[in-house]
């Protein structure tokens, strides 16, 4: 079996919030020689050589320079769409494509389907349908309009979320959210994230 991982993480010397979540899977598949490529947001000196930054350097660095100069503000949805647009071209044919939070990667997902790969979404949040519902409820409690809410907009873009062959949910709550959205229970697996016990140690409660 050969696998590709598509993640919004920064790898190597560059790190972001998604980095530590995906590193164990990369290490495991690399160790078993099953990992063919990794497509990430940005990498610098990452140990796994077949790793590509999705957005080409000739676009990424001028955009970042314009942002630092205050001449451009790239929203998160815009960055996600840019990532998705270019990630599909970096995708090579493999048996399995694992998406690390693939709800915004519609183009890359369909590219994987065209290559006849098994698609797996390693979810990082509940189903966008559930998040959009909770967002609307919270906006209503606060007396605000939910039009243009982040999760509502995200749900409108995540039209392919129920088309993955398999979903790996990070909790039972996330699994239930996919079941509520109509995803097949036989194709959902729950794998709760590990805790780094070298960093987080149980201590006696002193309050």
C-alpha positions as CSV (number, residue, x, y, z in Angstrom):
1,X,0.0,0.0,0.0
2,X,1.1,3.5,-0.8
3,X,-0.3,6.6,1.0
4,X,-0.3,10.4,0.6
5,X,-1.1,12.8,3.4
6,X,-2.6,16.2,2.7
7,X,-2.4,18.5,5.7
8,X,-2.8,22.2,6.4
9,X,0.2,21.9,8.8
10,X,3.6,23.6,8.6
11,X,6.4,21.0,8.8
12,X,10.1,21.1,9.7
13,X,11.4,24.4,11.1
14,X,8.0,26.0,10.5
15,X,5.1,24.9,12.8
16,X,1.5,25.8,13.4
17,X,-1.4,24.4,15.5
18,X,-1.9,21.4,13.2
19,X,1.8,20.3,13.1
20,X,1.9,18.1,16.2
21,X,-1.4,16.4,15.4
22,X,-0.1,14.9,12.1
23,X,3.5,14.1,12.9
24,X,2.8,10.7,14.5
25,X,1.0,9.5,11.4
26,X,3.7,10.8,9.1
27,X,6.3,9.0,11.3
28,X,4.4,5.7,11.4
29,X,3.8,5.5,7.6
30,X,7.3,6.6,6.8
31,X,8.7,4.0,9.1
32,X,6.7,1.2,7.3
33,X,7.7,2.6,3.9
34,X,4.1,3.2,3.0
35,X,4.2,6.9,2.8
36,X,4.8,8.2,-0.7
37,X,4.3,11.9,-0.3
38,X,3.2,14.7,2.0
39,X,1.5,17.8,0.8
40,X,1.5,20.6,3.5
41,X,1.0,24.3,3.8
42,X,4.7,25.1,4.2
43,X,7.7,23.0,4.9
44,X,11.3,23.9,5.6
45,X,14.0,21.2,6.1
46,X,11.4,18.6,7.0
47,X,13.0,15.1,7.4
48,X,10.6,13.3,5.0
49,X,12.0,14.4,1.6
50,X,9.0,13.7,-0.6
51,X,7.2,16.7,1.0
52,X,5.8,19.5,-1.0
53,X,4.4,22.9,0.0
54,X,1.1,23.1,-1.7
55,X,1.3,26.8,-2.6
56,X,4.2,27.6,-4.9
57,X,7.0,29.8,-3.5
58,X,6.5,32.3,-6.2
59,X,3.0,33.0,-4.9
60,X,3.4,32.3,-1.2
61,X,6.3,34.7,-0.5
62,X,5.0,37.7,-2.4
63,X,1.6,37.3,-0.7
64,X,3.3,37.1,2.7
65,X,5.4,40.2,2.0
66,X,2.3,42.2,1.0
67,X,0.6,41.1,4.2
68,X,3.5,42.2,6.3
69,X,3.5,45.6,4.5
70,X,-0.2,45.9,5.3
71,X,-1.1,46.0,1.6
72,X,-3.0,42.7,1.7
73,X,-5.1,40.7,4.1
74,X,-5.6,37.1,3.2
75,X,-8.6,35.6,5.1
76,X,-8.5,32.0,6.3
77,X,-11.1,30.9,3.7
78,X,-9.1,32.6,1.0
79,X,-5.9,30.8,2.1
80,X,-7.8,27.5,2.3
81,X,-9.1,27.9,-1.3
82,X,-5.6,28.8,-2.5
83,X,-4.2,25.7,-0.8
84,X,-6.9,23.5,-2.3
85,X,-6.4,24.9,-5.8
86,X,-2.7,24.1,-5.9
87,X,-2.6,20.9,-3.7
88,X,-4.6,19.0,-6.4
89,X,-1.7,19.6,-8.9
90,X,0.8,18.2,-6.4
91,X,-1.1,15.0,-5.8
92,X,0.6,12.0,-7.3
93,X,-1.2,8.6,-7.7
94,X,-1.3,6.5,-4.6
95,X,-3.5,3.8,-3.1
96,X,-4.8,5.9,-0.2
97,X,-5.0,9.7,0.3
98,X,-5.4,10.8,3.9
99,X,-6.8,14.3,4.4
100,X,-6.0,15.9,7.7
101,X,-9.2,18.0,8.0
102,X,-10.4,17.7,4.4
103,X,-13.7,19.6,4.7
104,X,-12.3,22.5,2.6
105,X,-10.3,20.4,0.1
106,X,-13.0,19.8,-2.5
107,X,-10.8,20.1,-5.6
108,X,-8.0,18.0,-4.1
109,X,-10.5,15.4,-2.9
110,X,-12.1,15.0,-6.4
111,X,-8.5,14.8,-7.9
112,X,-7.9,11.8,-5.6
113,X,-11.2,10.2,-6.6
114,X,-10.1,10.6,-10.3
115,X,-6.9,8.7,-9.4
116,X,-9.0,5.9,-7.9
117,X,-7.5,6.4,-4.5
118,X,-9.2,5.4,-1.3
119,X,-10.0,8.7,0.5
120,X,-9.8,9.0,4.3
121,X,-10.6,12.2,6.2
122,X,-8.8,12.5,9.5
123,X,-11.2,14.9,11.1
124,X,-10.1,17.8,13.2
125,X,-13.6,19.0,14.2
126,X,-17.2,17.9,14.2
127,X,-19.1,17.7,10.9
128,X,-19.5,21.1,9.4
129,X,-23.3,20.6,9.5
130,X,-23.2,20.2,13.2
131,X,-20.9,23.2,13.7
132,X,-23.1,25.4,11.5
133,X,-26.2,24.4,13.6
134,X,-24.4,25.1,16.9
135,X,-23.2,28.4,15.5
136,X,-26.8,29.4,14.5
137,X,-28.1,28.5,18.0
138,X,-25.4,30.6,19.7
139,X,-26.0,33.6,17.4
140,X,-29.7,33.4,18.2
141,X,-29.0,33.3,21.9
142,X,-26.9,36.5,21.5
143,X,-29.5,38.1,19.3
144,X,-27.2,38.3,16.3
145,X,-27.6,37.4,12.7
146,X,-25.8,34.2,11.7
147,X,-25.6,35.2,8.1
148,X,-22.0,34.9,7.0
149,X,-21.0,33.0,10.1
150,X,-17.7,31.1,9.8
151,X,-19.1,27.6,10.3
152,X,-22.1,28.3,8.2
153,X,-19.9,29.5,5.3
154,X,-17.6,26.5,5.9
155,X,-20.6,24.1,5.7
156,X,-21.7,25.6,2.4
157,X,-18.2,24.9,1.0
158,X,-17.9,21.3,2.4
159,X,-20.3,19.7,0.0
160,X,-18.0,16.7,-0.4
161,X,-17.7,15.8,3.4
162,X,-20.0,12.8,3.1
163,X,-18.2,11.4,0.0
164,X,-15.0,10.2,1.8
165,X,-14.6,6.5,1.8
166,X,-13.7,6.5,5.5
167,X,-13.6,9.0,8.3
168,X,-11.4,8.8,11.4
169,X,-13.1,10.8,14.1
170,X,-11.2,12.3,17.1
171,X,-14.1,11.6,19.5
172,X,-17.4,9.9,20.0
173,X,-19.1,13.4,19.6
174,X,-17.5,13.9,16.2
175,X,-18.6,10.4,15.2
176,X,-22.2,11.2,16.2
177,X,-22.0,14.4,14.2
178,X,-21.1,12.5,11.0
179,X,-23.8,9.9,11.7
180,X,-26.4,12.8,12.1
181,X,-25.2,14.1,8.7
182,X,-25.9,10.7,7.1
183,X,-22.4,9.2,6.9
184,X,-22.3,5.4,7.1
185,X,-21.4,4.1,10.6
186,X,-19.5,1.2,9.1
187,X,-17.0,3.6,7.6
188,X,-16.3,5.7,10.7
189,X,-13.5,4.9,13.2
190,X,-12.8,6.7,16.4
191,X,-9.2,7.5,17.3
192,X,-8.8,9.9,20.2
193,X,-5.6,12.0,20.0
194,X,-2.7,11.0,22.3
195,X,-1.5,13.1,25.2
196,X,2.2,13.9,25.5
197,X,2.8,12.7,29.1
198,X,6.3,14.0,29.0
199,X,4.8,17.5,28.8
200,X,1.4,17.1,30.6
201,X,1.7,15.3,33.9
202,X,-1.2,14.6,36.3
203,X,-0.7,16.6,39.5
204,X,-2.5,16.8,42.8
205,X,-5.3,19.3,42.8
206,X,-4.4,22.0,45.4
207,X,-7.4,24.3,45.2
